[in-house]
Amino acid sequence: MKGSELRELGEEELEQKARETRNELFNAKVKHATGQLENTAMLKTLKRNIARIESVLGERREAAK
């Protein structure tokens, strides 16, 4: 997911997407620990997506001040 796509979403949508992505990351970590995860690069991608979402949320919170 690109930053420009994230900036188009509302704050509630971003927070929901962050929760969903964190849940996906947790599930991927469990699968990785049990040896069931085939695409280990997905862990890195999910972490980056969470960071992007948090960055956009941080920008909006700073702008609101």
mmCIF file as Biopython writes it, N, C-alpha, C and O atoms, coordinates in Angstrom:
data_model
#
loop_
_atom_site.group_PDB
_atom_site.id
_atom_site.type_symbol
_atom_site.label_atom_id
_atom_site.label_alt_id
_atom_site.label_comp_id
_atom_site.label_asym_id
_atom_site.label_entity_id
_atom_site.label_seq_id
_atom_site.pdbx_PDB_ins_code
_atom_site.Cartn_x
_atom_site.Cartn_y
_atom_site.Cartn_z
_atom_site.occupancy
_atom_site.B_iso_or_equiv
_atom_site.auth_seq_id
_atom_site.auth_asym_id
_atom_site.pdbx_PDB_model_num
ATOM 1   N N  . MET A ? 1  ? 0.833   -1.170  0.000  1.0 0.0 1  A 1 
ATOM 2   C CA . MET A ? 1  ? 0.000   0.000   0.000  1.0 0.0 1  A 1 
ATOM 3   C C  . MET A ? 1  ? 0.883   1.240   0.000  1.0 0.0 1  A 1 
ATOM 4   O O  . MET A ? 1  ? 1.842   1.336   0.766  1.0 0.0 1  A 1 
ATOM 5   N N  . LYS A ? 2  ? 0.552   2.166   -0.851 1.0 0.0 2  A 1 
ATOM 6   C CA . LYS A ? 2  ? 1.362   3.369   -1.008 1.0 0.0 2  A 1 
ATOM 7   C C  . LYS A ? 2  ? 0.882   4.468   -0.062 1.0 0.0 2  A 1 
ATOM 8   O O  . LYS A ? 2  ? -0.272  4.485   0.368  1.0 0.0 2  A 1 
ATOM 9   N N  . GLY A ? 3  ? 1.794   5.377   0.247  1.0 0.0 3  A 1 
ATOM 10  C CA . GLY A ? 3  ? 1.481   6.492   1.113  1.0 0.0 3  A 1 
ATOM 11  C C  . GLY A ? 3  ? 0.397   7.386   0.549  1.0 0.0 3  A 1 
ATOM 12  O O  . GLY A ? 3  ? -0.439  7.900   1.292  1.0 0.0 3  A 1 
ATOM 13  N N  . SER A ? 4  ? 0.406   7.574   -0.760 1.0 0.0 4  A 1 
ATOM 14  C CA . SER A ? 4  ? -0.615  8.422   -1.384 1.0 0.0 4  A 1 
ATOM 15  C C  . SER A ? 4  ? -2.001  7.807   -1.229 1.0 0.0 4  A 1 
ATOM 16  O O  . SER A ? 4  ? -2.982  8.529   -1.054 1.0 0.0 4  A 1 
ATOM 17  N N  . GLU A ? 5  ? -2.089  6.485   -1.293 1.0 0.0 5  A 1 
ATOM 18  C CA . GLU A ? 5  ? -3.368  5.804   -1.089 1.0 0.0 5  A 1 
ATOM 19  C C  . GLU A ? 5  ? -3.836  5.967   0.353  1.0 0.0 5  A 1 
ATOM 20  O O  . GLU A ? 5  ? -5.028  6.135   0.610  1.0 0.0 5  A 1 
ATOM 21  N N  . LEU A ? 6  ? -2.899  5.917   1.282  1.0 0.0 6  A 1 
ATOM 22  C CA . LEU A ? 6  ? -3.242  6.039   2.693  1.0 0.0 6  A 1 
ATOM 23  C C  . LEU A ? 6  ? -3.709  7.449   3.032  1.0 0.0 6  A 1 
ATOM 24  O O  . LEU A ? 6  ? -4.591  7.625   3.873  1.0 0.0 6  A 1 
ATOM 25  N N  . ARG A ? 7  ? -3.131  8.446   2.389  1.0 0.0 7  A 1 
ATOM 26  C CA . ARG A ? 7  ? -3.494  9.835   2.679  1.0 0.0 7  A 1 
ATOM 27  C C  . ARG A ? 7  ? -4.917  10.156  2.233  1.0 0.0 7  A 1 
ATOM 28  O O  . ARG A ? 7  ? -5.515  11.121  2.707  1.0 0.0 7  A 1 
ATOM 29  N N  . GLU A ? 8  ? -5.453  9.357   1.331  1.0 0.0 8  A 1 
ATOM 30  C CA . GLU A ? 8  ? -6.820  9.559   0.858  1.0 0.0 8  A 1 
ATOM 31  C C  . GLU A ? 8  ? -7.853  9.024   1.852  1.0 0.0 8  A 1 
ATOM 32  O O  . GLU A ? 8  ? -9.023  9.401   1.780  1.0 0.0 8  A 1 
ATOM 33  N N  . LEU A ? 9  ? -7.443  8.156   2.772  1.0 0.0 9  A 1 
ATOM 34  C CA . LEU A ? 9  ? -8.367  7.550   3.720  1.0 0.0 9  A 1 
ATOM 35  C C  . LEU A ? 9  ? -8.595  8.478   4.909  1.0 0.0 9  A 1 
ATOM 36  O O  . LEU A ? 9  ? -7.775  9.347   5.204  1.0 0.0 9  A 1 
ATOM 37  N N  . GLY A ? 10 ? -9.725  8.276   5.585  1.0 0.0 10 A 1 
ATOM 38  C CA . GLY A ? 10 ? -10.031 9.037   6.787  1.0 0.0 10 A 1 
ATOM 39  C C  . GLY A ? 10 ? -9.267  8.478   7.976  1.0 0.0 10 A 1 
ATOM 40  O O  . GLY A ? 10 ? -8.668  7.406   7.900  1.0 0.0 10 A 1 
ATOM 41  N N  . GLU A ? 11 ? -9.297  9.219   9.073  1.0 0.0 11 A 1 
ATOM 42  C CA . GLU A ? 11 ? -8.535  8.816   10.256 1.0 0.0 11 A 1 
ATOM 43  C C  . GLU A ? 11 ? -9.054  7.505   10.847 1.0 0.0 11 A 1 
ATOM 44  O O  . GLU A ? 11 ? -8.265  6.650   11.249 1.0 0.0 11 A 1 
ATOM 45  N N  . GLU A ? 12 ? -10.378 7.345   10.899 1.0 0.0 12 A 1 
ATOM 46  C CA . GLU A ? 12 ? -10.946 6.103   11.432 1.0 0.0 12 A 1 
ATOM 47  C C  . GLU A ? 12 ? -10.581 4.918   10.547 1.0 0.0 12 A 1 
ATOM 48  O O  . GLU A ? 12 ? -10.274 3.835   11.044 1.0 0.0 12 A 1 
ATOM 49  N N  . GLU A ? 13 ? -10.616 5.127   9.242  1.0 0.0 13 A 1 
ATOM 50  C CA . GLU A ? 13 ? -10.260 4.055   8.313  1.0 0.0 13 A 1 
ATOM 51  C C  . GLU A ? 13 ? -8.803  3.651   8.488  1.0 0.0 13 A 1 
ATOM 52  O O  . GLU A ? 13 ? -8.466  2.469   8.423  1.0 0.0 13 A 1 
ATOM 53  N N  . LEU A ? 14 ? -7.935  4.647   8.712  1.0 0.0 14 A 1 
ATOM 54  C CA . LEU A ? 14 ? -6.517  4.355   8.917  1.0 0.0 14 A 1 
ATOM 55  C C  . LEU A ? 14 ? -6.298  3.555   10.197 1.0 0.0 14 A 1 
ATOM 56  O O  . LEU A ? 14 ? -5.514  2.606   10.220 1.0 0.0 14 A 1 
ATOM 57  N N  . GLU A ? 15 ? -6.995  3.946   11.260 1.0 0.0 15 A 1 
ATOM 58  C CA . GLU A ? 15 ? -6.850  3.216   12.515 1.0 0.0 15 A 1 
ATOM 59  C C  . GLU A ? 15 ? -7.349  1.785   12.378 1.0 0.0 15 A 1 
ATOM 60  O O  . GLU A ? 15 ? -6.749  0.859   12.924 1.0 0.0 15 A 1 
ATOM 61  N N  . GLN A ? 16 ? -8.449  1.604   11.649 1.0 0.0 16 A 1 
ATOM 62  C CA . GLN A ? 16 ? -8.970  0.262   11.415 1.0 0.0 16 A 1 
ATOM 63  C C  . GLN A ? 16 ? -7.988  -0.562  10.581 1.0 0.0 16 A 1 
ATOM 64  O O  . GLN A ? 16 ? -7.750  -1.735  10.872 1.0 0.0 16 A 1 
ATOM 65  N N  . LYS A ? 17 ? -7.427  0.047   9.558  1.0 0.0 17 A 1 
ATOM 66  C CA . LYS A ? 17 ? -6.463  -0.648  8.707  1.0 0.0 17 A 1 
ATOM 67  C C  . LYS A ? 17 ? -5.211  -1.013  9.497  1.0 0.0 17 A 1 
ATOM 68  O O  . LYS A ? 17 ? -4.616  -2.066  9.263  1.0 0.0 17 A 1 
ATOM 69  N N  . ALA A ? 18 ? -4.804  -0.153  10.433 1.0 0.0 18 A 1 
ATOM 70  C CA . ALA A ? 18 ? -3.647  -0.450  11.282 1.0 0.0 18 A 1 
ATOM 71  C C  . ALA A ? 18 ? -3.943  -1.672  12.150 1.0 0.0 18 A 1 
ATOM 72  O O  . ALA A ? 18 ? -3.097  -2.555  12.292 1.0 0.0 18 A 1 
ATOM 73  N N  . ARG A ? 19 ? -5.144  -1.723  12.730 1.0 0.0 19 A 1 
ATOM 74  C CA . ARG A ? 19 ? -5.514  -2.889  13.553 1.0 0.0 19 A 1 
ATOM 75  C C  . ARG A ? 19 ? -5.517  -4.167  12.722 1.0 0.0 19 A 1 
ATOM 76  O O  . ARG A ? 19 ? -4.999  -5.198  13.151 1.0 0.0 19 A 1 
ATOM 77  N N  . GLU A ? 20 ? -6.103  -4.092  11.531 1.0 0.0 20 A 1 
ATOM 78  C CA . GLU A ? 20 ? -6.174  -5.267  10.660 1.0 0.0 20 A 1 
ATOM 79  C C  . GLU A ? 20 ? -4.777  -5.742  10.268 1.0 0.0 20 A 1 
ATOM 80  O O  . GLU A ? 20 ? -4.498  -6.941  10.257 1.0 0.0 20 A 1 
ATOM 81  N N  . THR A ? 21 ? -3.908  -4.791  9.947  1.0 0.0 21 A 1 
ATOM 82  C CA . THR A ? 21 ? -2.554  -5.134  9.531  1.0 0.0 21 A 1 
ATOM 83  C C  . THR A ? 21 ? -1.765  -5.729  10.688 1.0 0.0 21 A 1 
ATOM 84  O O  . THR A ? 21 ? -0.978  -6.656  10.493 1.0 0.0 21 A 1 
ATOM 85  N N  . ARG A ? 22 ? -1.970  -5.202  11.893 1.0 0.0 22 A 1 
ATOM 86  C CA . ARG A ? 22 ? -1.300  -5.773  13.066 1.0 0.0 22 A 1 
ATOM 87  C C  . ARG A ? 22 ? -1.762  -7.203  13.324 1.0 0.0 22 A 1 
ATOM 88  O O  . ARG A ? 22 ? -0.964  -8.069  13.685 1.0 0.0 22 A 1 
ATOM 89  N N  . ASN A ? 23 ? -3.068  -7.444  13.132 1.0 0.0 23 A 1 
ATOM 90  C CA . ASN A ? 23 ? -3.577  -8.804  13.290 1.0 0.0 23 A 1 
ATOM 91  C C  . ASN A ? 23 ? -2.978  -9.740  12.245 1.0 0.0 23 A 1 
ATOM 92  O O  . ASN A ? 23 ? -2.624  -10.879 12.550 1.0 0.0 23 A 1 
ATOM 93  N N  . GLU A ? 24 ? -2.869  -9.253  11.017 1.0 0.0 24 A 1 
ATOM 94  C CA . GLU A ? 24 ? -2.245  -10.048 9.958  1.0 0.0 24 A 1 
ATOM 95  C C  . GLU A ? 24 ? -0.795  -10.374 10.311 1.0 0.0 24 A 1 
ATOM 96  O O  . GLU A ? 24 ? -0.337  -11.500 10.116 1.0 0.0 24 A 1 
ATOM 97  N N  . LEU A ? 25 ? -0.079  -9.379  10.833 1.0 0.0 25 A 1 
ATOM 98  C CA . LEU A ? 25 ? 1.315   -9.580  11.214 1.0 0.0 25 A 1 
ATOM 99  C C  . LEU A ? 25 ? 1.420   -10.617 12.326 1.0 0.0 25 A 1 
ATOM 100 O O  . LEU A ? 25 ? 2.289   -11.488 12.284 1.0 0.0 25 A 1 
ATOM 101 N N  . PHE A ? 26 ? 0.548   -10.528 13.312 1.0 0.0 26 A 1 
ATOM 102 C CA . PHE A ? 26 ? 0.559   -11.501 14.400 1.0 0.0 26 A 1 
ATOM 103 C C  . PHE A ? 26 ? 0.334   -12.911 13.860 1.0 0.0 26 A 1 
ATOM 104 O O  . PHE A ? 26 ? 1.056   -13.842 14.216 1.0 0.0 26 A 1 
ATOM 105 N N  . ASN A ? 27 ? -0.671  -13.060 13.001 1.0 0.0 27 A 1 
ATOM 106 C CA . ASN A ? 27 ? -0.964  -14.373 12.429 1.0 0.0 27 A 1 
ATOM 107 C C  . ASN A ? 27 ? 0.202   -14.886 11.589 1.0 0.0 27 A 1 
ATOM 108 O O  . ASN A ? 27 ? 0.515   -16.076 11.612 1.0 0.0 27 A 1 
ATOM 109 N N  . ALA A ? 28 ? 0.837   -13.990 10.852 1.0 0.0 28 A 1 
ATOM 110 C CA . ALA A ? 28 ? 1.983   -14.387 10.036 1.0 0.0 28 A 1 
ATOM 111 C C  . ALA A ? 28 ? 3.149   -14.824 10.920 1.0 0.0 28 A 1 
ATOM 112 O O  . ALA A ? 28 ? 3.862   -15.770 10.584 1.0 0.0 28 A 1 
ATOM 113 N N  . LYS A ? 29 ? 3.347   -14.141 12.045 1.0 0.0 29 A 1 
ATOM 114 C CA . LYS A ? 29 ? 4.425   -14.523 12.965 1.0 0.0 29 A 1 
ATOM 115 C C  . LYS A ? 29 ? 4.164   -15.894 13.573 1.0 0.0 29 A 1 
ATOM 116 O O  . LYS A ? 29 ? 5.090   -16.685 13.747 1.0 0.0 29 A 1 
ATOM 117 N N  . VAL A ? 30 ? 2.904   -16.175 13.896 1.0 0.0 30 A 1 
ATOM 118 C CA . VAL A ? 30 ? 2.558   -17.490 14.444 1.0 0.0 30 A 1 
ATOM 119 C C  . VAL A ? 30 ? 2.812   -18.568 13.393 1.0 0.0 30 A 1 
ATOM 120 O O  . VAL A ? 30 ? 3.391   -19.611 13.697 1.0 0.0 30 A 1 
ATOM 121 N N  . LYS A ? 31 ? 2.379   -18.318 12.163 1.0 0.0 31 A 1 
ATOM 122 C CA . LYS A ? 31 ? 2.610   -19.282 11.088 1.0 0.0 31 A 1 
ATOM 123 C C  . LYS A ? 31 ? 4.100   -19.487 10.848 1.0 0.0 31 A 1 
ATOM 124 O O  . LYS A ? 31 ? 4.549   -20.604 10.591 1.0 0.0 31 A 1 
ATOM 125 N N  . HIS A ? 32 ? 4.869   -18.392 10.933 1.0 0.0 32 A 1 
ATOM 126 C CA . HIS A ? 32 ? 6.308   -18.490 10.727 1.0 0.0 32 A 1 
ATOM 127 C C  . HIS A ? 32 ? 6.946   -19.342 11.826 1.0 0.0 32 A 1 
ATOM 128 O O  . HIS A ? 32 ? 7.829   -20.156 11.554 1.0 0.0 32 A 1 
ATOM 129 N N  . ALA A ? 33 ? 6.499   -19.150 13.055 1.0 0.0 33 A 1 
ATOM 130 C CA . ALA A ? 33 ? 7.054   -19.903 14.177 1.0 0.0 33 A 1 
ATOM 131 C C  . ALA A ? 33 ? 6.736   -21.396 14.071 1.0 0.0 33 A 1 
ATOM 132 O O  . ALA A ? 33 ? 7.517   -22.233 14.523 1.0 0.0 33 A 1 
ATOM 133 N N  . THR A ? 34 ? 5.592   -21.725 13.476 1.0 0.0 34 A 1 
ATOM 134 C CA . THR A ? 34 ? 5.210   -23.131 13.337 1.0 0.0 34 A 1 
ATOM 135 C C  . THR A ? 34 ? 5.659   -23.724 12.007 1.0 0.0 34 A 1 
ATOM 136 O O  . THR A ? 34 ? 5.419   -24.901 11.740 1.0 0.0 34 A 1 
ATOM 137 N N  . GLY A ? 35 ? 6.305   -22.921 11.178 1.0 0.0 35 A 1 
ATOM 138 C CA . GLY A ? 35 ? 6.829   -23.421 9.912  1.0 0.0 35 A 1 
ATOM 139 C C  . GLY A ? 35 ? 5.797   -23.501 8.809  1.0 0.0 35 A 1 
ATOM 140 O O  . GLY A ? 35 ? 6.027   -24.181 7.808  1.0 0.0 35 A 1 
ATOM 141 N N  . GLN A ? 36 ? 4.673   -22.833 8.958  1.0 0.0 36 A 1 
ATOM 142 C CA . GLN A ? 36 ? 3.613   -22.896 7.954  1.0 0.0 36 A 1 
ATOM 143 C C  . GLN A ? 36 ? 3.609   -21.722 6.992  1.0 0.0 36 A 1 
ATOM 144 O O  . GLN A ? 36 ? 2.880   -21.737 6.001  1.0 0.0 36 A 1 
ATOM 145 N N  . LEU A ? 37 ? 4.411   -20.709 7.271  1.0 0.0 37 A 1 
ATOM 146 C CA . LEU A ? 37 ? 4.436   -19.517 6.423  1.0 0.0 37 A 1 
ATOM 147 C C  . LEU A ? 37 ? 5.348   -19.776 5.228  1.0 0.0 37 A 1 
ATOM 148 O O  . LEU A ? 37 ? 6.531   -20.076 5.388  1.0 0.0 37 A 1 
ATOM 149 N N  . GLU A ? 38 ? 4.788   -19.657 4.041  1.0 0.0 38 A 1 
ATOM 150 C CA . GLU A ? 38 ? 5.568   -19.906 2.835  1.0 0.0 38 A 1 
ATOM 151 C C  . GLU A ? 38 ? 6.317   -18.661 2.372  1.0 0.0 38 A 1 
ATOM 152 O O  . GLU A ? 38 ? 7.462   -18.749 1.928  1.0 0.0 38 A 1 
ATOM 153 N N  . ASN A ? 39 ? 5.675   -17.510 2.476  1.0 0.0 39 A 1 
ATOM 154 C CA . ASN A ? 39 ? 6.266   -16.270 1.994  1.0 0.0 39 A 1 
ATOM 155 C C  . ASN A ? 39 ? 6.757   -15.455 3.192  1.0 0.0 39 A 1 
ATOM 156 O O  . ASN A ? 39 ? 5.998   -14.673 3.763  1.0 0.0 39 A 1 
ATOM 157 N N  . THR A ? 40 ? 8.004   -15.635 3.567  1.0 0.0 40 A 1 
ATOM 158 C CA . THR A ? 40 ? 8.529   -14.941 4.741  1.0 0.0 40 A 1 
ATOM 159 C C  . THR A ? 40 ? 8.750   -13.448 4.485  1.0 0.0 40 A 1 
ATOM 160 O O  . THR A ? 40 ? 8.874   -12.675 5.436  1.0 0.0 40 A 1 
ATOM 161 N N  . ALA A ? 41 ? 8.799   -13.038 3.239  1.0 0.0 41 A 1 
ATOM 162 C CA . ALA A ? 41 ? 8.952   -11.616 2.913  1.0 0.0 41 A 1 
ATOM 163 C C  . ALA A ? 41 ? 7.708   -10.831 3.309  1.0 0.0 41 A 1 
ATOM 164 O O  . ALA A ? 41 ? 7.747   -9.605  3.419  1.0 0.0 41 A 1 
ATOM 165 N N  . MET A ? 42 ? 6.603   -11.544 3.524  1.0 0.0 42 A 1 
ATOM 166 C CA . MET A ? 42 ? 5.371   -10.882 3.912  1.0 0.0 42 A 1 
ATOM 167 C C  . MET A ? 42 ? 5.513   -10.220 5.285  1.0 0.0 42 A 1 
ATOM 168 O O  . MET A ? 42 ? 4.864   -9.207  5.547  1.0 0.0 42 A 1 
ATOM 169 N N  . LEU A ? 43 ? 6.343   -10.771 6.157  1.0 0.0 43 A 1 
ATOM 170 C CA . LEU A ? 43 ? 6.560   -10.172 7.473  1.0 0.0 43 A 1 
ATOM 171 C C  . LEU A ? 43 ? 7.105   -8.756  7.327  1.0 0.0 43 A 1 
ATOM 172 O O  . LEU A ? 43 ? 6.622   -7.824  7.971  1.0 0.0 43 A 1 
ATOM 173 N N  . LYS A ? 44 ? 8.100   -8.607  6.489  1.0 0.0 44 A 1 
ATOM 174 C CA . LYS A ? 44 ? 8.713   -7.299  6.267  1.0 0.0 44 A 1 
ATOM 175 C C  . LYS A ? 44 ? 7.719   -6.329  5.631  1.0 0.0 44 A 1 
ATOM 176 O O  . LYS A ? 44 ? 7.668   -5.155  5.999  1.0 0.0 44 A 1 
ATOM 177 N N  . THR A ? 45 ? 6.939   -6.819  4.686  1.0 0.0 45 A 1 
ATOM 178 C CA . THR A ? 45 ? 5.951   -5.982  4.011  1.0 0.0 45 A 1 
ATOM 179 C C  . THR A ? 45 ? 4.894   -5.487  4.987  1.0 0.0 45 A 1 
ATOM 180 O O  . THR A ? 45 ? 4.513   -4.318  4.948  1.0 0.0 45 A 1 
ATOM 181 N N  . LEU A ? 46 ? 4.419   -6.365  5.858  1.0 0.0 46 A 1 
ATOM 182 C CA . LEU A ? 46 ? 3.406   -5.979  6.830  1.0 0.0 46 A 1 
ATOM 183 C C  . LEU A ? 46 ? 3.953   -4.944  7.814  1.0 0.0 46 A 1 
ATOM 184 O O  . LEU A ? 46 ? 3.255   -3.998  8.177  1.0 0.0 46 A 1 
ATOM 185 N N  . LYS A ? 47 ? 5.198   -5.127  8.242  1.0 0.0 47 A 1 
ATOM 186 C CA . LYS A ? 47 ? 5.816   -4.161  9.154  1.0 0.0 47 A 1 
ATOM 187 C C  . LYS A ? 47 ? 5.921   -2.791  8.494  1.0 0.0 47 A 1 
ATOM 188 O O  . LYS A ? 47 ? 5.665   -1.769  9.130  1.0 0.0 47 A 1 
ATOM 189 N N  . ARG A ? 48 ? 6.293   -2.773  7.231  1.0 0.0 48 A 1 
ATOM 190 C CA . ARG A ? 48 ? 6.418   -1.502  6.512  1.0 0.0 48 A 1 
ATOM 191 C C  . ARG A ? 48 ? 5.064   -0.831  6.334  1.0 0.0 48 A 1 
ATOM 192 O O  . ARG A ? 48 ? 4.946   0.390   6.442  1.0 0.0 48 A 1 
ATOM 193 N N  . ASN A ? 49 ? 4.038   -1.642  6.060  1.0 0.0 49 A 1 
ATOM 194 C CA . ASN A ? 49 ? 2.699   -1.075  5.914  1.0 0.0 49 A 1 
ATOM 195 C C  . ASN A ? 49 ? 2.224   -0.446  7.216  1.0 0.0 49 A 1 
ATOM 196 O O  . ASN A ? 49 ? 1.612   0.622   7.207  1.0 0.0 49 A 1 
ATOM 197 N N  . ILE A ? 50 ? 2.504   -1.106  8.335  1.0 0.0 50 A 1 
ATOM 198 C CA . ILE A ? 50 ? 2.131   -0.548  9.634  1.0 0.0 50 A 1 
ATOM 199 C C  . ILE A ? 50 ? 2.859   0.777   9.856  1.0 0.0 50 A 1 
ATOM 200 O O  . ILE A ? 50 ? 2.264   1.745   10.329 1.0 0.0 50 A 1 
ATOM 201 N N  . ALA A ? 51 ? 4.129   0.816   9.518  1.0 0.0 51 A 1 
ATOM 202 C CA . ALA A ? 51 ? 4.908   2.043   9.689  1.0 0.0 51 A 1 
ATOM 203 C C  . ALA A ? 51 ? 4.360   3.166   8.809  1.0 0.0 51 A 1 
ATOM 204 O O  . ALA A ? 51 ? 4.303   4.315   9.245  1.0 0.0 51 A 1 
ATOM 205 N N  . ARG A ? 52 ? 3.963   2.852   7.593  1.0 0.0 52 A 1 
ATOM 206 C CA . ARG A ? 52 ? 3.392   3.865   6.708  1.0 0.0 52 A 1 
ATOM 207 C C  . ARG A ? 52 ? 2.092   4.425   7.284  1.0 0.0 52 A 1 
ATOM 208 O O  . ARG A ? 52 ? 1.866   5.635   7.289  1.0 0.0 52 A 1 
ATOM 209 N N  . ILE A ? 53 ? 1.250   3.525   7.765  1.0 0.0 53 A 1 
ATOM 210 C CA . ILE A ? 53 ? -0.027  3.952   8.335  1.0 0.0 53 A 1 
ATOM 211 C C  . ILE A ? 53 ? 0.208   4.844   9.554  1.0 0.0 53 A 1 
ATOM 212 O O  . ILE A ? 53 ? -0.424  5.890   9.697  1.0 0.0 53 A 1 
ATOM 213 N N  . GLU A ? 54 ? 1.116   4.423   10.423 1.0 0.0 54 A 1 
ATOM 214 C CA . GLU A ? 54 ? 1.414   5.210   11.619 1.0 0.0 54 A 1 
ATOM 215 C C  . GLU A ? 54 ? 2.014   6.566   11.260 1.0 0.0 54 A 1 
ATOM 216 O O  . GLU A ? 54 ? 1.762   7.553   11.950 1.0 0.0 54 A 1 
ATOM 217 N N  . SER A ? 55 ? 2.795   6.624   10.203 1.0 0.0 55 A 1 
ATOM 218 C CA . SER A ? 55 ? 3.376   7.893   9.756  1.0 0.0 55 A 1 
ATOM 219 C C  . SER A ? 55 ? 2.289   8.866   9.304  1.0 0.0 55 A 1 
ATOM 220 O O  . SER A ? 55 ? 2.316   10.045  9.655  1.0 0.0 55 A 1 
ATOM 221 N N  . VAL A ? 56 ? 1.343   8.367   8.530  1.0 0.0 56 A 1 
ATOM 222 C CA . VAL A ? 56 ? 0.258   9.220   8.051  1.0 0.0 56 A 1 
ATOM 223 C C  . VAL A ? 56 ? -0.593  9.690   9.227  1.0 0.0 56 A 1 
ATOM 224 O O  . VAL A ? 56 ? -0.987  10.855  9.286  1.0 0.0 56 A 1 
ATOM 225 N N  . LEU A ? 57 ? -0.876  8.776   10.169 1.0 0.0 57 A 1 
ATOM 226 C CA . LEU A ? 57 ? -1.650  9.169   11.345 1.0 0.0 57 A 1 
ATOM 227 C C  . LEU A ? 57 ? -0.895  10.223  12.163 1.0 0.0 57 A 1 
ATOM 228 O O  . LEU A ? 57 ? -1.503  11.168  12.665 1.0 0.0 57 A 1 
ATOM 229 N N  . GLY A ? 58 ? 0.404   10.066  12.295 1.0 0.0 58 A 1 
ATOM 230 C CA . GLY A ? 58 ? 1.207   11.035  13.016 1.0 0.0 58 A 1 
ATOM 231 C C  . GLY A ? 58 ? 1.198   12.399  12.345 1.0 0.0 58 A 1 
ATOM 232 O O  . GLY A ? 58 ? 1.110   13.426  13.017 1.0 0.0 58 A 1 
ATOM 233 N N  . GLU A ? 59 ? 1.288   12.411  11.024 1.0 0.0 59 A 1 
ATOM 234 C CA . GLU A ? 59 ? 1.230   13.667  10.284 1.0 0.0 59 A 1 
ATOM 235 C C  . GLU A ? 59 ? -0.089  14.386  10.540 1.0 0.0 59 A 1 
ATOM 236 O O  . GLU A ? 59 ? -0.119  15.601  10.733 1.0 0.0 59 A 1 
ATOM 237 N N  . ARG A ? 60 ? -1.172  13.627  10.538 1.0 0.0 60 A 1 
ATOM 238 C CA . ARG A ? 60 ? -2.487  14.237  10.740 1.0 0.0 60 A 1 
ATOM 239 C C  . ARG A ? 60 ? -2.627  14.764  12.163 1.0 0.0 60 A 1 
ATOM 240 O O  . ARG A ? 60 ? -3.211  15.826  12.377 1.0 0.0 60 A 1 
ATOM 241 N N  . ARG A ? 61 ? -2.102  14.039  13.119 1.0 0.0 61 A 1 
ATOM 242 C CA . ARG A ? 61 ? -2.184  14.486  14.518 1.0 0.0 61 A 1 
ATOM 243 C C  . ARG A ? 61 ? -1.368  15.757  14.722 1.0 0.0 61 A 1 
ATOM 244 O O  . ARG A ? 61 ? -1.783  16.651  15.459 1.0 0.0 61 A 1 
ATOM 245 N N  . GLU A ? 62 ? -0.214  15.840  14.075 1.0 0.0 62 A 1 
ATOM 246 C CA . GLU A ? 62 ? 0.618   17.049  14.165 1.0 0.0 62 A 1 
ATOM 247 C C  . GLU A ? 62 ? -0.087  18.229  13.503 1.0 0.0 62 A 1 
ATOM 248 O O  . GLU A ? 62 ? -0.048  19.345  14.021 1.0 0.0 62 A 1 
ATOM 249 N N  . ALA A ? 63 ? -0.722  17.993  12.378 1.0 0.0 63 A 1 
ATOM 250 C CA . ALA A ? 63 ? -1.410  19.068  11.670 1.0 0.0 63 A 1 
ATOM 251 C C  . ALA A ? 63 ? -2.615  19.568  12.459 1.0 0.0 63 A 1 
ATOM 252 O O  . ALA A ? 63 ? -2.998  20.732  12.347 1.0 0.0 63 A 1 
ATOM 253 N N  . ALA A ? 64 ? -3.210  18.688  13.254 1.0 0.0 64 A 1 
ATOM 254 C CA . ALA A ? 64 ? -4.380  19.071  14.039 1.0 0.0 64 A 1 
ATOM 255 C C  . ALA A ? 64 ? -4.017  19.954  15.230 1.0 0.0 64 A 1 
ATOM 256 O O  . ALA A ? 64 ? -4.872  20.661  15.764 1.0 0.0 64 A 1 
ATOM 257 N N  . LYS A ? 65 ? -2.753  19.916  15.645 1.0 0.0 65 A 1 
ATOM 258 C CA . LYS A ? 65 ? -2.340  20.716  16.809 1.0 0.0 65 A 1 
ATOM 259 C C  . LYS A ? 65 ? -2.230  22.163  16.517 1.0 0.0 65 A 1 
ATOM 260 O O  . LYS A ? 65 ? -1.893  22.948  17.403 1.0 0.0 65 A 1 
#
